[in-house]
Amino acid sequence: MNLKIIMLLLPFLLAIGFLSCTDDSETFMLGEDFVESQTRLALIDTFTVKMSTLLIDSVTTSGTDRMLVGSFSDQSFGKITTESYLQLGVPTACEADDITEDVYDSLFIVLVRDSYNFGDTDREFTLHVHQLAENITLNDHDELLSSDSFAAIPKSLGSVTFRPGDMKDSLMILLDDTFGKELFTSMKNNEELFADTDQFLDYFPGLVFIADESSSGVIISFEASTAKMVLKTERPGLENQTIDYWFSIYESEKQFNHITHDFSATDLVSLTTQSKALPDDSTGQLIFSQGGIGLAIKIEFPTLNNLLLLERGIIKKVLLSMKPLPGSYEHFELPSSLLIYESGPSNSVLEKNGEVAFSDLTIDDIYNDTTCYTFDLSAYFQSDLQDSFIDPEKELIILPAGMASNFSRLIVDSRQSVLNIYYLSY
């Protein structure tokens, strides 16, 4: 094993700076315990970092307050398609207002735009609204996954065509008048149906928002919490009065995004199950990560137990550095930060144990040479060495932050990923 040795002249008290792509100000001090010992600090950067691409079977997408609709495809990540589901409660005005004399005017959806988009927002986009044919039900963990979906009535209730880049703060989708009048008649003639939310949901289980097949190339987003269906009526009198009945989102945890992917035309085609990762030698030494569809990075350190062969000492610092592939993010957003978790059986993510480490993205705006993520794994490896044992089969999984609500993507050249260990022997 090649060691880059930094000899420390004692008994002087020295401050040692650890260089990373993000910060050169971090130091540690050698204490009095080492004054009379033969002490040296070694920077070891020759340990193998084994990397592979992992597909998380399903991502929890419920309760994010972000509706994602559309599709996007390219040669690296394949095709992504997303639809958004939600349910609506009864309008509170029904309990107080006398609607028997009201006259139906219109029924429409109001969606407030979210700041997030993915893809080309200058192209034409058609959005369809369908009524659900069954209730949205949570799983045993009180959540909904990207793989979940519920039956919908094939005929669209309404559609709108627009350019996302030109969209103002909100979008209105006019719904079918036949359905609107039926809903209005039910409100007038069946007070019990609109006085009890459970009964109303049996009558009207919810909505799903689907992009037209011709609208590929962009995924757009809306705020789920502000989504409303509005029934507009007129109340006759000396002056006609306009009455709006607002059906607001009900049980925000049942709003979720159904996300599918198609890797058939990419190097990721063999990724079909979470239990089997795709090694970097199958993808030209490239590793892929993307939110929404559940692409993550798996890392292993198969030769790390060779640390035990070194002379007596302690780990002072462990830094893992990863660089995005140059040219891969000119038109796409990189994850703002990455999180590392321990891996369990079948490549499960042990999120309940908490994150092992995290790294914010550091951007080199001028040359892009030092754009990277740097993780401090010191505490993780120091804990292992306390028992004088390092499990070479121990694995970690790296996830993009906000994985459930965006499609930020990352391509890494595994050959440019480096594990730096600062080892103090004495």
Secondary structure as UniProt FT lines:
FT   STRAND          4..7
FT   STRAND          15..17
FT   STRAND          27..29
FT   HELIX           32..34
FT   TURN            35..36
FT   STRAND          40..44
FT   STRAND          50..55
FT   TURN            62..63
FT   STRAND          66..74
FT   TURN            75..77
FT   STRAND          78..86
FT   HELIX           93..96
FT   TURN            100..101
FT   STRAND          103..119
FT   TURN            121..122
FT   STRAND          125..132
FT   TURN            140..141
FT   TURN            146..147
FT   STRAND          158..162
FT   HELIX           164..166
FT   STRAND          170..174
FT   HELIX           177..189
FT   HELIX           191..195
FT   HELIX           197..203
FT   STRAND          207..211
FT   TURN            213..214
FT   STRAND          218..223
FT   TURN            225..226
FT   STRAND          228..235
FT   STRAND          241..249
FT   HELIX           252..254
FT   STRAND          256..262
FT   TURN            264..265
FT   TURN            267..270
FT   TURN            274..275
FT   STRAND          278..279
FT   HELIX           280..282
FT   TURN            283..285
FT   STRAND          286..290
FT   TURN            291..294
FT   STRAND          295..300
FT   TURN            302..303
FT   HELIX           304..309
FT   STRAND          313..322
FT   TURN            326..327
FT   STRAND          337..343
FT   HELIX           345..347
FT   HELIX           351..353
FT   STRAND          357..360
FT   TURN            365..367
FT   TURN            369..370
FT   STRAND          372..376
FT   HELIX           378..385
FT   TURN            386..388
FT   TURN            392..393
FT   STRAND          395..400
FT   TURN            401..405
FT   STRAND          409..413
FT   HELIX           414..416
FT   STRAND          418..425
//
